[in-house]
Amino acid sequence: MRITLVQSDPVWGDPAGSLARLDEQLKEVGETDLIVFPEMFTTGFVASPEGLAEKGAGEGEPESLRWMRKTAALRGCAIAGSIAFGTGGCSHRNRFYFVFPDGKEVHYDKHHLFTYAGEHLRFTAGQERVVVPYRDFRIILQVCYDLRFPVYSRNRMTPEGPDYDLILYVASWPEQRIGAWDALLKARAIENLAFVAAVNRVGTDPGNRYPGHSVLLGPRGEMLSNCKENVEDAVTFDISKADLTSFRKSFPALLDADL
């Protein structure tokens, strides 16, 4: 499967402006199977979403989701990224959409809300762990702060083997804590014997600077590809399910994992 990481700089609080910038950025991206954008890739990270969250739940489909469907269909690939989503009334979700080439979608609502920034005061935590089957891979969806909680992303053994092959992390992870991002991504790959594709934004918002450090890691924690630091960038890389299966057979550490 060919994966493209799109490290972008959202236009603060402006979905239409962010999507226009992404249309330009995607002109440099060739054929691929999956394009991944950062957390809240159309607004930047907002802990107070009132007036910025895109509407749903009977109020029409979010503009960003319509764009994801259109882009997936035009390019013949899946599109993934999270937005601030209003589910009606005062309820909001940090919603990670995975849109298939045919326009169907699956979503995951961020489970670990960032109390330090007050995200828990305006958003509702998701309770469902979501694994998506796509192109012979099983993909678990995770958002930013989820990275710090390894129990929630533990690769579970089933009669058919590990229940996922690839972790997608989308994030707005600031410069002052980027060392933790780098270290924890490597740990998640190693401990789960899985590929990790992690996309962090760049640029600034009213409170933080974001350096990127978007990466694709192999199941040994090895760097396969990465975006340039501190600039908008996109990288594309092929990952092999056969290679992953071979490695897992040669080193079946998940058989000894804690439940």
PERA-V425518 format. One record per residue. N is the residue number from 0. RES is the residue in one letter. PHI is phi as a letter, one per 40 degrees, with the letter a starting at -180 (* if undefined). NEAR is the number of other ideal C-beta (glycine too) atoms within 8 Angstrom. Layout:
n=(N/N)
res=(RES/RES)
phi=(PHI/PHI)
near=(NEAR/NEAR)
This chain:
n=(0/1/2/3/4/5/6/7/8/9/10/11/12/13/14/15/16/17/18/19/20/21/22/23/24/25/26/27/28/29/30/31/32/33/34/35/36/37/38/39/40/41/42/43/44/45/46/47/48/49/50/51/52/53/54/55/56/57/58/59/60/61/62/63/64/65/66/67/68/69/70/71/72/73/74/75/76/77/78/79/80/81/82/83/84/85/86/87/88/89/90/91/92/93/94/95/96/97/98/99/100/101/102/103/104/105/106/107/108/109/110/111/112/113/114/115/116/117/118/119/120/121/122/123/124/125/126/127/128/129/130/131/132/133/134/135/136/137/138/139/140/141/142/143/144/145/146/147/148/149/150/151/152/153/154/155/156/157/158/159/160/161/162/163/164/165/166/167/168/169/170/171/172/173/174/175/176/177/178/179/180/181/182/183/184/185/186/187/188/189/190/191/192/193/194/195/196/197/198/199/200/201/202/203/204/205/206/207/208/209/210/211/212/213/214/215/216/217/218/219/220/221/222/223/224/225/226/227/228/229/230/231/232/233/234/235/236/237/238/239/240/241/242/243/244/245/246/247/248/249/250/251/252/253/254/255/256/257/258)
res=(M/R/I/T/L/V/Q/S/D/P/V/W/G/D/P/A/G/S/L/A/R/L/D/E/Q/L/K/E/V/G/E/T/D/L/I/V/F/P/E/M/F/T/T/G/F/V/A/S/P/E/G/L/A/E/K/G/A/G/E/G/E/P/E/S/L/R/W/M/R/K/T/A/A/L/R/G/C/A/I/A/G/S/I/A/F/G/T/G/G/C/S/H/R/N/R/F/Y/F/V/F/P/D/G/K/E/V/H/Y/D/K/H/H/L/F/T/Y/A/G/E/H/L/R/F/T/A/G/Q/E/R/V/V/V/P/Y/R/D/F/R/I/I/L/Q/V/C/Y/D/L/R/F/P/V/Y/S/R/N/R/M/T/P/E/G/P/D/Y/D/L/I/L/Y/V/A/S/W/P/E/Q/R/I/G/A/W/D/A/L/L/K/A/R/A/I/E/N/L/A/F/V/A/A/V/N/R/V/G/T/D/P/G/N/R/Y/P/G/H/S/V/L/L/G/P/R/G/E/M/L/S/N/C/K/E/N/V/E/D/A/V/T/F/D/I/S/K/A/D/L/T/S/F/R/K/S/F/P/A/L/L/D/A/D/L)
phi=(*/c/b/b/c/b/c/b/b/c/c/d/g/b/d/c/c/c/c/c/c/c/d/c/c/c/c/c/c/c/c/a/c/a/b/b/b/c/c/f/c/b/b/g/c/b/c/b/c/d/g/b/c/c/c/a/f/g/b/g/c/d/d/c/c/d/c/c/c/c/c/c/c/c/c/g/a/c/b/b/i/b/b/c/b/c/c/h/g/b/c/b/b/c/b/c/c/b/b/c/d/c/g/c/b/b/b/b/c/d/c/c/c/c/d/d/b/g/c/c/c/b/b/b/c/c/b/b/c/b/b/b/c/a/f/g/b/b/b/c/c/a/b/f/d/d/d/c/b/c/c/c/b/d/c/c/c/b/d/c/h/d/c/a/b/a/b/b/b/b/a/b/b/c/d/c/b/c/c/c/d/c/c/c/c/c/c/c/c/c/c/b/f/a/c/b/b/b/b/b/c/b/g/b/b/d/b/a/b/b/c/g/g/c/a/b/b/c/c/c/g/c/c/b/a/a/c/c/c/g/b/c/a/a/b/b/a/c/b/b/c/c/c/c/c/c/c/c/c/c/a/c/c/c/c/b/c/c/c)
near=(11/10/14/12/16/14/16/14/8/15/9/8/7/10/11/7/8/14/12/8/12/12/8/7/12/12/6/5/11/4/4/12/9/14/14/13/12/17/14/14/15/12/14/12/11/11/10/7/12/6/4/9/11/13/8/12/7/4/7/5/6/11/11/13/13/9/9/13/11/8/11/16/10/6/11/6/11/12/14/14/14/13/15/13/12/13/10/8/4/3/8/13/11/15/12/18/15/16/13/11/9/6/9/6/11/10/9/14/13/17/11/10/11/11/7/4/7/10/12/9/6/10/12/8/10/9/5/6/7/10/10/10/6/11/6/4/11/10/14/13/13/13/15/13/11/13/14/7/9/8/5/10/13/9/12/6/9/7/3/3/7/13/9/12/10/13/16/15/15/17/14/14/10/9/8/5/8/11/6/8/14/10/8/10/14/10/10/15/16/10/7/14/13/14/14/13/14/17/16/15/17/13/9/5/10/3/3/9/7/14/10/14/12/13/15/16/14/11/12/7/9/6/8/10/9/8/12/7/7/6/8/8/10/13/11/11/9/6/14/6/10/6/8/14/8/8/11/13/7/6/7/7/7/11/6/4/9/3/2)
